Amino acid sequence: MKRPLQVTLLVLSGLGLLHASLFTDLSLRFVKEGMRPMLVASGVLLLVLGVAEAWSSQKPVSGDDDADGHGHGHGHGHGHGHGHDQDDGHGHDHSTVPRIAWLLFLPALSLLFYAPPALGAYTAAREAPKAVAEQRYFDPLPATSPIPLTLTQFTSRVQQDHKRDIGGRSVRMTGFVTPDKGADGWYLTRIIFTCCAADAQSVKVRIHGAAALPANTWVTVTGTWHPGGTLGTSSAPAALDARTVKQVAKPVNAYTDALPLF
């Protein structure tokens, strides 16, 4: 690849990373919050490399080197001499940019002008819910009502708490709407990143007794456990009889299973 194009690609990639991680929250669509500083550092490094490459290309070529290259070319009678920039002696011209190299500009430009959409209901509807970690001991539930819980905490209480403290208690959870066409109810959903979008998993709680809002709408739902199976065992469904459903703003860091804000 020619040097001006190398410089352009480095600079665009650096600006794209800084745009996504430093000046906006776009990076949180793809990686966890903890990886943000590394993206910023990578963007700065690419910019520095681009500037260094541009500066080095402006340095004048030594006249001695030219003369030496010319002398060797005639003195030894080699047709290709030091002309590797144009021809390597085998008829291959390296002065043009391989067509495939232009594809490298697409990810750099996408970070600046068109970021891929965030993961949401489309992804969650096509995968099984994330299995919650096994838990043997649960602290007593607070006396407050409704009890703020994450979707993971609610699922664990329903399926693993043998004391069955969650039965009959009013709880409050926040997530986005994932429709379930042809079935009773819809899903309150969270998508969780372990590292990045490539390993995303969803946790879902089925909502009964309330009409579904449009897909990907963020809501806070208050209600009680929807009976089924045996509470405190894996046969119990992670489901809620909704009393209220309130639309809320999408959180900045949406790819965690966080407690409701209010």
PyMOL commands that set and color helices and strands:
alter all, ss='L'
color gray80, all
select helices_A, chain A and resi 3-23+26-29+33-57+63-75+99-113+121-124+151-160+197-199
alter helices_A, ss='H'
color red, helices_A
select strands_A, chain A and resi 147-148+171-178+186-192+201-208+218-225+239-247
alter strands_A, ss='S'
color yellow, strands_A
deselect
rebuild
show_as cartoon
